[in-house]
Amino acid sequence: MVHSIHANVTASVTELKRNPMGTMAAGNGAAVAILNRNEPAFYCVPADEYEAMLNLIEDAELNAIADSRVNSPEIRVSLDDL
């Protein structure tokens, strides 16, 4: 079966077990695809990149909320009423 690999660096599960930090360092700050029997099993993602991905997901969710409310009626409120 053909699989897409979304990383420039790959390593086997055995390599990851043998040297986890060296395997991550081989990615030069990017994700490393971990292969099991020459098929992608999972990706090791550095903490900075993972945080950036979560921020993008959160931004997309907030944009979807804002888009869904764009035609909502406006309600005038004064600061004194708050």
C-alpha positions in Angstrom: 0.0 0.0 0.0 1.2 3.5 -0.8 1.4 6.1 2.0 2.0 9.8 1.9 4.7 10.9 4.3 4.4 14.5 5.5 7.9 14.9 6.8 11.3 15.4 5.2 13.0 13.0 7.7 12.0 9.4 8.5 13.2 7.0 11.2 12.2 3.5 12.3 10.7 2.7 15.6 13.9 0.9 16.4 16.0 4.0 15.7 13.6 6.1 17.9 13.9 3.6 20.8 17.7 3.5 20.4 18.2 7.3 20.4 15.0 9.3 20.9 16.7 12.7 21.2 19.0 12.1 18.3 16.0 11.1 16.1 14.3 14.3 16.9 17.5 16.3 16.3 17.7 14.8 12.8 14.5 16.6 12.0 16.2 20.0 12.5 13.2 21.4 14.3 10.6 19.8 12.0 8.5 16.7 12.5 10.0 13.3 12.0 7.9 10.5 10.5 8.3 7.3 12.5 7.9 4.1 10.4 6.9 0.7 11.5 7.6 -2.0 8.9 8.2 0.8 6.3 4.7 2.3 6.9 4.2 5.6 8.8 3.1 4.9 12.3 3.2 8.4 13.8 5.0 11.7 13.8 7.4 13.0 16.4 6.7 16.8 16.5 8.9 19.2 18.4 7.2 21.1 21.2 7.5 24.5 19.4 6.0 23.1 16.2 3.2 21.4 18.1 2.3 24.7 19.9 2.3 26.5 16.6 -0.1 23.9 15.2 -2.4 24.3 18.2 -2.4 28.0 17.8 -3.4 27.7 14.1 -6.2 25.3 15.0 -7.5 27.7 17.7 -7.3 30.7 15.3 -9.3 28.7 12.7 -12.0 27.8 15.3 -12.2 31.4 16.5 -12.5 32.6 12.8 -15.4 30.1 12.3 -17.2 31.5 15.3 -16.7 35.0 14.1 -17.9 34.1 10.6 -21.0 32.5 12.0 -21.9 35.7 13.9 -21.2 38.2 11.2 -24.9 38.7 10.4 -26.1 38.7 14.0 -28.1 41.7 15.1 -26.2 44.4 17.0 -27.3 45.2 20.5 -26.5 48.6 21.8 -25.2 48.7 25.4 -23.9 51.6 27.4 -21.0 51.2 29.8 -23.3 52.4 32.6 -25.6 49.5 32.0 -22.8 47.0 32.6 
